[in-house]
Amino acid sequence: MKITLAKVAVFSLPLVMFSCGGNSVEGPKALDNASMDLTVKPGNDFFQYAGGTWLDKTPIPDDKTSYGEFDLVYEKSISDVRTILDKAAANADKALKGSVDQKMGYLYASGLDTITIDKKGFDPIKPLFEKINGLKNMPELLTYLVEQHLVGGDAMFSAGVEQDLMNSKVYRIYLGQSGLGLPDRDYYLEKDARSENIRAEYLKFMQKMLEKVGESPEVAGASTKSIMSIETELAKISNTRLENRNIQAMYNPMAIADLCKKYPNFLFDKYFTKMGVNTNDPIIVAHPKFFAGLNTLIAKISLNDWKTYLKWNAINANAGLLSSDFVAENFAFYGTVLSGQKTNSPRWKRISGAANNYLGEAVGQLYVKQFFPPEAKQKMILLVENLRKAFENRLAKNDWMTDSTKAKAIEKLKGITVKVGYPDKWKDYSLLAISKDNYFENIMNARAFLVKENLDKLGKPVDPTEWGMTPQTVNAYYNPLNNEIVFPAAILQHPFFDLNADDAVNYGAIGMVIAHEMTHGFDDQGRHFNKDGNMIDWWSPKDAENFKAKTQVLVNQFSRFVAVDSLHVNGELTLGENIADNGGLLISYDAYQLSLNGKQADKIDGFTGDQRFFLGYAQVWRQNTRKEALMSQVKEDVHSPARFRVNGGLANIAKFYEAFDVKAGDALYIAPENRTNIW
């Protein structure tokens, strides 16, 4: 399982590469003036002002739920990956037997072979149905559950190895909630019209899929009711996404003997034995309420109903690997109903995604050789250090932290490890079996390989060189357990990776991104981890009180934003990202000023350096989003929608007011005493 930390609070922002050159009026620039809507007053809607013309003229492609600058970077990355995989597939038969080149080629080619896949229909999951139908009691059912967990399944609950939150140098087994077919527990429980419609469509989706595997309409109808009943019960005992932001409450270590006494119906001693786990260390229960409730449900729900639930899980978890009719129905619900996407992505993109998931570093090793220049890594590292210095200066001047806590904060900042581009050592895939013409089996083998790789970490020292993303991933992240910020190679590319761009724009874009990731070490989650990555409270009560007061201002501000219809942004759920945006803007602005060495920036196209800094930030967030996707984002995502990250983020920055003459009466205006600057 994955514990939801700032480690996974991914920035999801395209980057602009820093330029060490001067601010020549004649030099290249990164601002897209033609995309702006100058009829809009900056102080009323800066998101629209900075990119309104582009937003009006740029439709969302049918195979996407949103479209923006980020997508341009992604499209370039996935196209580059396709080049690698096409070549691997063409040469797979000639490659050394069992080599990673052959495995990449065979995995990709087998996924594109829809003729073979369609002939098989749902045959690949028939053995699972036979096993489920043959289960005679709950111990046998739990044995089946182990088998599915060993190939990456998440029926009923999840288990996996992660770093110990209190001792980040060692690994522990974590147990967590899981088992839902809908993406959030609230979809099962809320009474609003959209949630009720999604539940109705989910029932129709289950009915269709169950009929496809041979159930009569009557039997399928009864099955859907049984499945929905079980998943609703699981939803009731599940944490909300907001509750999952309370990391301390998710740390509940128990000895296996105590685990068996507290939750006897799970037969956890036998579960771990069959999982191949041999440890005397405590097991960490992330969601005690869930396991207490599920322990009751195991005995309360009939064996036949559990078997029906597991059969549905087998279909739903593997629908994308089956024949085209299963893929189409799966997309119709998860793509169209939930997100508003009109057509599915081309199959080559989906299979490229599978190769990235299961052979990611093998693909990444070739990717960086072909598409990531070595000088980019060095320039990025230099820029990180520049931003680190600006952050240190701000911490030193901080007026709400006690001196002792301030000193520890600076120590933590100095200790942040920076990873850029790609890992120093690559993953070994020699034990992963991939055949030429069986896509389903290949994915099962790959899932089992990743699960075994995860479980094998138990008892071994934590590897600080390991990456949580592949080089070809268009993203970045901060990991509090290692106190590190990570920038994969793919995010450092055109149109945002511009060596010749204006410094003001670069600092507003990539500079802000770097500072944003640094700031995650000090947001509402990251602040609970010390410089060594351990969940130890290093703040005084007064610091915590001051921090709470300042962050509550952000909670209140963002909760007032209406995303769509009457649906508001959740200021508490998005707090960590909003803190990081607030700090990132302030730190990157200071770093830009430092880069000027006391000189006045030239005007370019009539814009001052400060104006270009804020426009650089806003323009990388140009994005159109479908209504359905926006609704899902507000419910499920820790990031605020793009419009509010721009308007809400800038509304607290005094220099933004000065740069664009924002005054009382403007829509974005917040009185100085009601603004917040945390870092």
C-alpha positions in Angstrom: 0.0 0.0 0.0 1.0 3.6 -0.3 0.7 6.0 2.7 -0.6 9.3 1.4 2.2 11.7 2.3 3.6 14.8 0.7 5.8 12.3 -1.0 2.8 11.7 -3.3 1.6 15.3 -3.2 2.9 15.7 -6.7 3.2 19.1 -8.2 1.9 18.3 -11.7 3.3 21.4 -13.2 5.2 22.0 -16.4 8.6 23.6 -15.9 10.7 26.3 -17.6 14.4 25.9 -17.5 16.5 28.5 -15.7 18.8 30.7 -17.9 22.0 32.2 -16.5 22.0 34.9 -19.2 21.1 38.6 -18.8 17.8 40.3 -19.4 18.5 41.5 -22.9 15.6 43.3 -24.5 16.5 41.7 -27.8 16.9 38.2 -26.4 14.5 35.3 -26.5 11.6 35.2 -24.1 9.1 32.6 -22.8 6.0 34.7 -22.4 3.3 34.1 -24.9 1.8 37.6 -25.3 -0.7 36.4 -27.9 -2.4 34.1 -25.3 -3.3 37.0 -23.0 -6.7 38.6 -22.8 -5.9 42.2 -22.2 -9.7 43.1 -21.9 -9.6 41.5 -18.5 -8.4 43.5 -15.5 -5.5 41.7 -13.9 -6.8 42.4 -10.4 -10.2 40.7 -11.2 -9.0 37.5 -12.8 -5.3 37.1 -13.4 -5.7 33.5 -14.7 -7.9 34.8 -17.6 -5.8 37.9 -18.1 -2.6 35.9 -18.5 -4.0 33.2 -20.8 -7.7 33.9 -21.7 -7.2 34.1 -25.5 -5.4 30.8 -25.4 -8.1 29.3 -23.2 -10.8 30.5 -25.6 -9.1 29.1 -28.7 -7.9 25.8 -27.4 -10.5 23.0 -27.2 -10.0 19.9 -25.1 -9.2 16.9 -27.3 -11.8 14.2 -27.2 -9.3 11.7 -25.5 -8.5 14.1 -22.7 -10.4 15.4 -19.6 -8.3 18.6 -19.5 -5.8 20.3 -21.7 -3.0 22.7 -21.0 0.7 23.4 -21.1 1.3 20.4 -19.0 -0.3 18.2 -21.7 2.1 19.6 -24.3 5.1 18.4 -22.2 3.4 15.0 -21.6 2.6 14.5 -25.3 6.3 15.1 -26.2 7.4 12.6 -23.5 5.0 9.8 -24.5 5.9 10.3 -28.1 9.6 9.9 -27.2 8.7 6.8 -25.2 6.8 5.4 -28.2 10.0 5.8 -30.4 11.9 3.7 -27.9 9.2 1.0 -27.6 8.6 0.8 -31.4 12.2 0.1 -31.9 12.3 -2.5 -29.1 9.2 -4.3 -30.5 10.7 -4.3 -34.0 14.0 -5.8 -32.8 12.7 -8.0 -30.0 13.1 -11.4 -31.8 16.7 -10.5 -32.6 17.5 -9.2 -29.1 19.4 -11.3 -26.6 17.0 -13.8 -25.0 15.7 -12.5 -21.7 17.3 -9.2 -22.1 15.5 -6.0 -21.0 15.4 -4.9 -24.6 13.5 -8.0 -25.5 11.2 -7.7 -22.5 10.3 -4.1 -23.4 9.6 -5.2 -27.0 7.5 -8.2 -26.2 5.5 -6.4 -23.5 4.7 -3.5 -25.9 4.0 -5.8 -28.9 1.8 -8.2 -27.0 -0.3 -5.2 -25.7 -0.8 -3.9 -29.2 -1.8 -7.3 -30.6 -5.6 -6.8 -30.3 -6.4 -9.6 -32.7 -5.0 -12.2 -30.2 -6.4 -10.4 -27.2 -9.9 -10.1 -28.7 -9.9 -13.8 -29.6 -9.4 -14.6 -26.0 -12.3 -12.5 -24.7 -12.4 -12.9 -21.0 -10.7 -16.3 -21.0 -7.7 -15.0 -19.0 -9.9 -14.4 -15.9 -11.9 -17.6 -16.1 -9.4 -19.4 -13.8 -10.1 -16.8 -11.2 -13.8 -17.4 -11.4 -13.2 -21.2 -11.0 -11.2 -20.6 -7.9 -13.8 -18.2 -6.4 -16.6 -20.6 -7.2 -14.7 -23.4 -5.5 -14.2 -21.6 -2.2 -15.9 -23.5 0.6 -15.2 -21.3 3.7 -13.7 -18.0 4.8 -10.2 -19.4 5.4 -10.1 -20.6 1.8 -11.5 -17.2 0.7 -8.7 -15.4 2.6 -6.1 -17.7 1.0 -7.5 -16.6 -2.4 -7.2 -13.0 -1.2 -3.5 -13.5 -0.5 -3.0 -14.9 -4.0 -4.6 -11.7 -5.5 -2.6 -9.4 -3.2 0.6 -11.1 -4.5 -0.3 -9.9 -8.0 -1.1 -6.4 -7.0 -4.8 -6.8 -6.1 -6.5 -4.6 -3.5 -9.7 -6.5 -2.8 -11.0 -5.9 0.8 -7.8 -4.2 2.1 -4.2 -3.5 1.0 -0.8 -4.4 2.4 2.7 -3.3 1.5 6.1 -2.3 2.7 7.0 1.3 3.4 9.5 3.2 5.4 8.7 3.4 9.1 7.3 6.9 9.8 9.1 7.1 13.1 12.3 5.5 11.9 12.8 6.2 8.2 15.9 4.1 7.9 13.9 0.8 8.2 11.0 -0.7 6.4 7.8 -2.0 7.9 4.6 -3.7 6.8 1.6 -1.4 6.5 -2.1 -2.4 6.3 -4.6 0.0 4.8 -8.1 0.4 3.6 -9.1 -0.5 0.1 -11.6 -2.5 -1.9 -13.8 0.1 -3.5 -14.7 0.2 -7.2 -15.5 3.9 -7.1 -12.6 6.3 -6.7 -13.7 7.8 -3.3 -15.8 6.6 -0.4 -18.0 9.8 -0.6 -19.5 8.6 -3.9 -21.2 5.8 -2.0 -22.5 8.0 0.8 -23.3 11.5 -0.3 -26.9 12.4 -1.3 -26.2 15.1 -4.0 -27.5 14.6 -7.5 -24.1 13.9 -9.0 -23.2 11.2 -6.5 -26.6 9.5 -6.9 -26.2 9.6 -10.7 -22.7 8.0 -10.5 -24.0 5.3 -8.2 -26.8 4.6 -10.7 -24.3 4.5 -13.6 -22.0 2.2 -11.6 -24.8 -0.3 -11.1 -25.4 -0.3 -14.9 -21.7 -0.7 -15.6 -21.5 -3.7 -13.2 -24.6 -5.2 -14.8 -23.2 -5.0 -18.3 -19.8 -6.4 -17.3 -21.3 -9.3 -15.3 -23.5 -10.2 -18.3 -20.4 -10.2 -20.5 -18.9 -12.9 -18.4 -22.0 -15.1 -18.8 -24.3 -14.2 -16.0 -28.0 -13.9 -16.9 -29.6 -10.5 -16.5 -31.5 -11.7 -13.4 -28.4 -13.1 -11.7 -26.3 -10.1 -12.7 -28.9 -7.8 -11.3 -28.8 -9.6 -8.0 -25.0 -9.6 -8.0 -24.8 -5.8 -8.6 -27.0 -5.2 -5.5 -24.8 -7.5 -3.4 -21.6 -5.9 -4.6 -22.9 -2.4 -4.1 -24.0 -3.3 -0.6 -20.6 -4.6 0.3 -18.7 -1.7 -1.2 -21.1 0.8 0.6 -20.3 -0.9 3.9 -16.6 -0.6 3.1 -17.1 3.0 2.3 -18.7 3.7 5.6 -15.7 2.4 7.6 -13.1 4.1 5.3 -11.3 7.3 6.2 -12.1 10.4 4.2 -9.4 11.9 2.1 -9.2 14.7 4.7 -8.8 12.2 7.5 -5.9 10.6 5.6 -4.0 13.9 5.8 -3.6 13.3 9.6 -0.5 11.2 9.2 0.0 10.7 13.0 -3.4 9.0 13.3 -2.3 6.5 10.6 0.7 5.2 12.6 -0.5 2.4 14.8 2.1 -0.3 15.2 1.0 -3.7 16.5 2.7 -7.1 17.1 1.3 -9.8 14.9 0.0 -11.6 18.0 -1.9 -8.5 19.0 -3.1 -8.0 15.5 -4.6 -11.5 15.4 -6.4 -10.9 18.8 -7.8 -7.5 17.7 -8.9 -8.6 14.3 -9.3 -12.4 14.6 -11.4 -12.9 11.5 -8.6 -11.9 9.2 -6.3 -14.9 10.3 -3.4 -12.5 9.9 -0.8 -15.0 11.1 -1.7 -17.3 8.2 -2.1 -14.3 5.8 1.5 -13.2 6.4 2.9 -16.7 6.2 1.2 -17.2 2.8 2.5 -13.7 1.7 6.0 -15.0 2.4 6.5 -12.4 5.1 8.6 -13.5 8.1 9.1 -10.7 10.6 8.9 -10.2 14.4 8.7 -6.4 13.8 5.4 -4.6 14.4 2.8 -4.3 11.7 1.6 -0.7 11.2 -2.2 -0.4 10.8 -3.0 2.8 9.0 -6.7 2.6 9.4 -7.8 0.9 12.7 -11.4 1.9 12.2 -11.5 0.3 8.8 -10.0 -3.0 10.1 -12.3 -3.1 13.1 -15.3 -2.7 10.8 -14.1 -5.1 8.2 -13.4 -7.7 10.9 -17.1 -7.5 11.7 -18.1 -7.6 8.1 -16.1 -10.7 7.3 -18.3 -12.6 9.7 -21.5 -10.7 9.0 -21.6 -11.0 5.2 -22.3 -14.4 3.7 -19.6 -16.4 1.9 -21.6 -16.3 -1.3 -21.8 -12.5 -1.2 -18.1 -12.2 -0.6 -17.5 -14.6 -3.6 -19.7 -12.3 -5.7 -17.7 -9.3 -4.6 -14.4 -11.1 -5.4 -15.7 -12.1 -8.8 -16.5 -8.4 -9.6 -13.1 -7.4 -8.3 -11.5 -9.9 -10.7 -13.4 -8.4 -13.6 -12.9 -4.7 -12.7 -9.2 -5.0 -11.8 -8.4 -6.6 -15.1 -10.9 -5.1 -17.6 -8.2 -3.1 -19.4 -6.3 -6.3 -20.2 -9.2 -8.1 -21.8 -10.9 -7.9 -25.2 -12.0 -4.7 -26.8 -15.6 -4.9 -25.6 -14.5 -5.0 -22.0 -12.0 -2.1 -22.5 -14.8 0.0 -24.1 -17.3 -0.6 -21.3 -14.6 0.1 -18.7 -13.7 3.4 -20.4 -17.4 4.4 -20.8 -17.8 4.4 -17.1 -14.4 5.4 -15.7 -13.5 7.7 -18.6 -16.8 9.3 -19.7 -19.2 9.1 -16.7 -16.6 10.0 -14.1 -14.4 12.4 -16.0 -16.3 13.5 -19.2 -13.7 12.1 -21.6 -15.3 11.6 -25.0 -12.9 9.0 -26.5 -10.3 6.6 -25.1 -6.7 7.4 -25.6 -5.0 5.6 -28.6 -4.0 2.1 -27.7 -0.3 2.8 -28.2 -0.5 5.4 -25.5 -2.2 3.0 -23.1 0.3 0.3 -23.7 3.2 2.7 -23.5 1.8 3.6 -20.1 1.8 0.0 -19.1 5.5 -0.3 -20.2 6.2 2.8 -18.1 4.5 1.3 -15.1 6.1 -2.1 -15.2 9.5 -1.6 -17.0 9.8 2.1 -16.2 13.5 2.3 -15.4 14.4 0.1 -18.4 12.5 2.6 -20.6 13.9 5.5 -18.6 17.5 4.4 -19.1 17.1 4.7 -22.9 15.0 7.8 -22.6 17.7 9.8 -20.8 20.4 8.7 -23.3 18.3 10.0 -26.2 16.4 13.0 -24.8 18.0 14.4 -21.7 21.2 16.5 -22.3 23.8 16.2 -19.4 24.1 20.0 -19.1 20.4 20.2 -18.1 21.1 18.3 -14.9 23.9 20.6 -13.8 21.9 23.8 -14.5 19.0 22.4 -12.6 21.1 21.6 -9.5 22.6 25.1 -9.6 19.1 26.7 -9.7 18.0 24.5 -6.7 20.9 25.9 -4.7 19.9 29.4 -5.6 16.4 28.8 -4.4 17.6 27.1 -1.3 19.6 30.2 -0.4 16.6 32.5 -0.9 14.5 30.2 1.3 17.1 30.2 4.0 17.1 34.0 3.9 13.3 34.1 4.4 13.5 31.6 7.3 16.2 33.7 9.0 13.8 36.7 8.8 10.7 34.7 9.8 8.8 36.7 12.4 6.4 34.0 13.8 8.8 31.1 14.6 10.8 30.8 17.8 14.5 31.0 17.4 15.2 27.3 18.3 12.6 26.0 15.8 13.8 28.5 13.2 17.3 27.1 13.5 16.0 23.5 13.1 14.0 24.6 10.0 17.2 26.0 8.4 19.0 22.8 9.3 16.3 20.7 7.6 16.3 23.0 4.5 20.1 22.6 4.2 19.7 18.8 4.5 17.3 18.5 1.6 18.7 16.1 -1.0 18.2 17.0 -4.7 17.6 14.4 -7.4 17.5 15.6 -11.0 16.9 13.7 -14.2 17.5 10.0 -13.4 18.7 7.5 -10.8 22.4 6.9 -10.2 21.7 3.1 -10.5 19.0 1.3 -12.5 16.6 -1.4 -11.5 17.3 -5.0 -12.3 14.5 -6.7 -14.3 16.3 -10.0 -14.9 13.8 -12.0 -12.8 10.7 -10.6 -14.6 9.4 -13.1 -17.2 7.9 -11.6 -20.3 6.6 -13.7 -23.2 6.0 -12.8 -26.8 2.3 -13.1 -27.2 0.4 -13.2 -23.9 -0.3 -9.7 -22.7 -2.5 -10.7 -19.7 0.2 -13.1 -18.4 2.9 -10.5 -19.0 1.0 -7.9 -16.9 0.3 -10.5 -14.1 4.0 -11.4 -14.1 5.0 -7.7 -13.9 2.5 -7.0 -11.1 3.9 -10.0 -9.1 7.4 -8.8 -9.8 6.7 -5.4 -8.3 4.9 -6.9 -5.3 7.8 -9.2 -4.6 10.3 -6.4 -5.0 8.3 -4.4 -2.5 8.0 -7.3 0.1 11.7 -8.1 -0.3 12.6 -4.7 1.1 11.5 -5.9 4.6 14.5 -6.4 6.8 16.8 -4.6 4.5 18.2 -1.0 5.0 16.4 1.8 3.1 18.0 2.6 -0.2 18.4 6.4 -0.4 19.1 6.3 -4.1 15.8 4.8 -5.0 13.4 6.9 -7.1 9.6 7.1 -6.7 9.1 8.2 -10.4 10.7 7.2 -13.7 12.8 9.6 -15.7 10.2 9.8 -18.4 7.5 11.0 -15.9 6.3 14.6 -16.4 6.1 15.5 -12.7 8.1 16.3 -9.5 7.7 15.5 -5.8 9.0 15.9 -2.3 9.5 12.9 -0.1 9.5 13.8 3.6 10.8 10.4 4.7 14.1 11.0 2.8 13.9 14.8 3.0 14.4 15.0 -0.8 13.1 16.8 -3.8 13.0 14.9 -7.1 12.7 16.3 -10.7 12.5 13.6 -13.4 14.1 14.3 -16.8 10.9 14.5 -18.8 9.6 17.6 -17.1 12.7 19.5 -18.1 11.8 19.9 -21.8 10.3 22.2 -24.4 8.1 24.2 -24.3 9.1 24.8 -20.7 12.7 23.8 -20.6 14.0 26.9 -22.4 17.7 27.7 -22.0 17.2 31.1 -23.7 14.1 32.2 -21.9 13.9 35.5 -19.9 15.0 35.0 -16.3 11.9 36.7 -14.9 9.7 34.1 -16.6 12.0 31.2 -15.6 11.9 32.2 -12.0 8.1 32.5 -12.1 7.8 29.0 -13.6 10.6 26.6 -12.8 11.9 28.6 -9.8 8.5 28.6 -8.3 8.2 24.8 -8.9 11.5 24.1 -7.1 10.6 26.3 -4.2 7.1 24.7 -4.0 8.7 21.3 -3.6 11.1 22.6 -1.0 8.2 24.1 0.9 6.5 20.7 1.1 9.0 19.9 3.8 7.3 22.6 5.9 3.6 22.3 4.9 0.9 20.9 7.2 2.2 17.3 6.7 5.9 17.8 5.9 6.5 19.9 9.0 5.9 16.9 11.2 9.0 15.2 9.9 12.5 16.3 11.0 15.7 16.7 8.9 16.3 12.9 9.1 12.8 12.1 7.7 11.3 10.9 11.1 7.9 11.8 12.3 9.1 13.6 15.3 7.6 16.9 16.5 10.4 19.5 16.4 8.2 22.5 16.8 7.3 24.4 20.0 3.6 24.6 20.9 3.8 28.3 20.2 5.2 27.7 16.6 2.4 25.2 16.0 -0.2 27.6 17.2 1.1 30.4 15.0 1.4 28.1 12.0 -2.2 26.9 12.5 -3.5 30.5 12.5 -1.6 31.4 9.4 -2.7 28.3 7.5 -6.3 28.7 8.5 -6.4 31.9 6.5 -5.5 29.8 3.4 -8.2 27.2 4.3 -10.8 30.0 4.6 -9.7 31.8 1.4 -9.7 28.7 -0.8 -12.9 27.3 0.6 -14.7 30.4 -0.7 -13.8 29.6 -4.3 -16.6 28.0 -6.3 -15.2 25.5 -8.8 -18.3 24.6 -10.7 -22.0 25.1 -10.0 -22.3 25.2 -6.2 -19.2 22.9 -5.6 -16.5 24.7 -3.6 -12.8 24.0 -3.4 -12.0 22.1 -0.2 -9.6 24.4 1.6 -8.6 21.8 4.1 -7.9 19.0 1.6 -5.8 21.3 -0.6 -4.0 23.0 2.2 -0.6 21.4 1.7 -0.5 22.4 -1.9 -1.7 25.9 -1.2 0.9 26.3 1.4 3.6 25.2 -1.0 2.3 27.6 -3.7 2.3 30.5 -1.3 5.8 29.8 -0.1 7.0 28.9 -3.6 5.9 32.2 -5.0 7.6 34.2 -2.2 10.8 32.3 -2.3 11.2 32.3 -6.1 10.4 36.0 -6.3 13.2 36.7 -3.8 15.6 34.4 -5.7 14.7 36.4 -8.9 15.5 39.7 -7.1 18.8 38.2 -5.9 19.7 37.3 -9.5 19.4 40.9 -10.6 22.3 41.9 -8.3 20.7 45.2 -7.5 20.0 46.1 -11.1 16.6 47.2 -12.5 15.2 44.6 -14.9 14.5 45.9 -18.4 11.0 46.1 -19.8 10.2 43.6 -22.5 7.1 44.2 -24.6 6.0 46.7 -22.1 6.1 44.4 -19.1 8.4 45.0 -16.1 10.5 42.1 -14.7 8.1 41.7 -11.8 5.1 41.6 -14.2 6.9 38.9 -16.3 7.6 36.9 -13.2 3.9 36.7 -12.3 2.8 36.1 -15.9 5.4 33.3 -16.2 3.8 31.6 -13.2 0.2 32.1 -14.5 0.9 31.0 -18.1 2.2 27.6 -17.2 -1.2 26.9 -15.6 -3.2 27.6 -18.8 -5.6 24.7 -18.8 -9.1 23.9 -19.9 -10.9 21.2 -17.9 -14.2 19.3 -18.5 -16.9 19.9 -15.9 -17.0 16.3 -14.9 -13.3 16.2 -14.4 -13.3 19.4 -12.4 -16.0 18.0 -10.1 -13.9 14.8 -9.6 -10.8 16.9 -8.9 -12.5 19.0 -6.2 -13.6 15.8 -4.5 -10.5 13.7 -4.9 -7.4 15.8 -5.5 -5.2 17.6 -3.0 -4.4 20.2 -5.6 -6.7 23.2 -6.2 -8.0 23.7 -9.8 -5.5 25.7 -12.0 -7.6 28.9 -12.0 -7.5 29.1 -8.2 -3.9 28.1 -7.9 -3.2 31.2 -9.9 -5.8 33.7 -8.6 -5.7 32.4 -5.0 -2.0 32.0 -4.9 -1.2 35.5 -6.1 -3.9 37.2 -4.0 -1.6 36.9 -0.9 1.5 38.3 -2.5 2.1 42.0 -1.9 4.5 42.3 -4.9 1.7 41.1 -7.2 -0.5 44.0 -6.0 2.3 46.5 -6.8 3.2 44.9 -10.2 -0.4 45.1 -11.5 -1.8 48.0 -9.5 -4.4 45.8 -7.8 -6.6 47.9 -5.6 -9.6 47.7 -3.2 -12.7 46.9 -5.2 -10.9 44.4 -7.6 -12.2 40.9 -7.4 -8.8 39.4 -6.2 -8.1 42.2 -3.7 -7.6 41.0 -0.1 -6.9 43.6 2.6 -3.3 43.4 3.8 -4.3 42.4 7.3 -6.3 39.4 5.9 -3.5 38.0 3.7 -1.1 35.4 4.8 2.6 34.8 4.0 3.8 31.6 5.8 7.3 31.1 4.5 
